[in-house]
Amino acid sequence: MRKHDSALDALLDLDGLTLAVDPEGGHWVRFVVTQAPATPEKPHGLDYSLTLHGPDGERLAGFDHAHPVGKQKPGGPQDHRHRIQTIRPYTYSDAATLLADFWTAVDTELKERGALR
């Protein structure tokens, strides 16, 4: 039996939401999150994409599972994180951790760009 993820409802409620996180600089985040059948590629039973974008729409950071990356094995979990042109595997543990990791990545990127102090 899989452990109940109490933050899952909060994550699912973000589906379709786009938020300005730096209105003056034009940075924004987008959430696409839906439940899906659990598969070897999506053992958590989610389709998700959490992304930070710059004023020109370029994805600056994000978390998703659209394809395997690096040493990830085909047919296994495909969760990964993007940072500008870099893609690295990401170990999904639960919705709360995914959200925390995403917001940490957003804060880091905005600070490096001078959008947060």
Phi, psi and omega per residue, in radians:
M1 nan 2.287 -3.128
R2 -1.387 2.444 3.128
K3 -1.151 2.424 3.110
H4 -1.192 2.298 3.114
D5 -1.740 1.754 -3.029
S6 -1.173 -0.358 3.140
A7 -1.565 -0.067 -3.082
L8 -1.057 -0.744 3.136
D9 -1.060 -0.702 3.116
A10 -1.116 -0.732 3.111
L11 -1.108 -0.807 -3.139
L12 -1.116 -0.568 3.114
D13 -1.144 -0.337 -3.138
L14 -1.400 -0.181 -3.081
D15 -0.930 2.265 3.089
G16 1.482 -0.044 -3.071
L17 -1.477 2.355 2.997
T18 -2.149 2.222 -3.083
L19 -2.203 2.376 2.977
A20 -1.338 2.149 3.131
V21 -1.864 -0.182 3.096
D22 -2.638 1.306 -3.059
P23 -0.958 -0.658 -3.136
E24 -1.177 -0.684 -3.119
G25 -1.588 -0.215 3.090
G26 1.481 0.285 3.097
H27 -1.467 2.515 -3.109
W28 -2.581 2.777 3.104
V29 -2.087 2.665 3.113
R30 -2.336 2.438 3.114
F31 -2.090 2.223 2.985
V32 -2.234 1.947 -3.056
V33 -2.522 2.089 3.076
T34 -2.431 2.707 3.060
Q35 -1.366 2.587 -3.130
A36 -2.515 2.850 3.062
P37 -1.078 2.442 3.074
A38 -1.194 2.283 3.108
T39 -2.358 2.993 3.062
P40 -1.021 -0.578 3.123
E41 -1.353 -0.479 -3.114
K42 -2.269 1.142 -3.079
P43 -1.100 -0.355 3.129
H44 -1.449 -0.139 3.112
G45 1.228 0.610 -3.140
L46 -2.274 2.537 2.825
D47 -1.845 2.142 -3.112
Y48 -2.553 2.625 3.007
S49 -2.623 2.008 3.107
L50 -2.033 2.033 -2.995
T51 -2.338 2.559 2.991
L52 -1.877 2.333 -3.115
H53 -2.181 2.611 3.058
G54 -1.487 3.089 -3.104
P55 -0.985 -0.524 -3.130
D56 -1.539 0.051 3.138
G57 1.597 -0.117 3.136
E58 -1.091 2.362 3.059
R59 -1.293 2.141 -3.127
L60 -1.728 -0.556 3.133
A61 -2.741 2.681 3.110
G62 -3.112 2.881 3.098
F63 -2.279 2.293 3.081
D64 -2.821 -2.952 3.128
H65 -2.600 0.769 -3.052
A66 -1.297 -0.377 -3.066
H67 -2.849 2.758 3.068
P68 -1.241 2.671 3.141
V69 -2.358 2.538 3.034
G70 0.949 -2.107 -3.065
K71 -1.551 0.115 3.094
Q72 -1.162 2.384 -3.113
K73 -1.469 2.368 3.016
P74 -0.991 2.430 -3.121
G75 1.533 0.020 3.096
G76 -2.031 -3.088 3.127
P77 -0.953 2.391 -3.082
Q78 -1.978 0.292 -3.116
D79 -1.097 2.391 3.117
H80 -2.729 2.937 3.131
R81 -2.160 2.552 3.103
H82 -1.939 2.510 2.957
R83 -2.505 1.828 -3.040
I84 0.936 -1.933 -3.106
Q85 -1.715 0.089 -3.095
T86 -1.751 2.394 3.086
I87 -2.216 2.256 -3.141
R88 -2.330 2.585 3.064
P89 -1.011 2.619 3.106
Y90 -2.305 2.343 3.115
T91 -1.658 1.852 3.106
Y92 -1.269 2.238 3.074
S93 -2.004 -0.762 3.102
D94 -2.900 2.965 -3.069
A95 -1.106 -0.718 -3.117
A96 -1.090 -0.744 3.133
T97 -1.176 -0.717 3.088
L98 -1.021 -0.831 3.126
L99 -1.088 -0.777 3.131
A100 -1.089 -0.773 3.133
D101 -1.128 -0.682 3.118
F102 -1.111 -0.867 -3.113
W103 -1.140 -0.556 3.045
T104 -1.122 -0.759 3.111
A105 -1.112 -0.706 3.108
V106 -1.088 -0.867 -3.140
D107 -1.034 -0.774 -3.134
T108 -1.059 -0.837 -3.114
E109 -1.122 -0.772 3.140
L110 -1.145 -0.669 3.092
K111 -1.110 -0.760 -3.142
E112 -1.120 -0.477 3.136
R113 -1.609 0.022 3.103
G114 1.380 0.212 -3.128
A115 -1.476 -0.345 3.071
L116 -2.191 2.546 3.118
R117 -1.996 nan nan
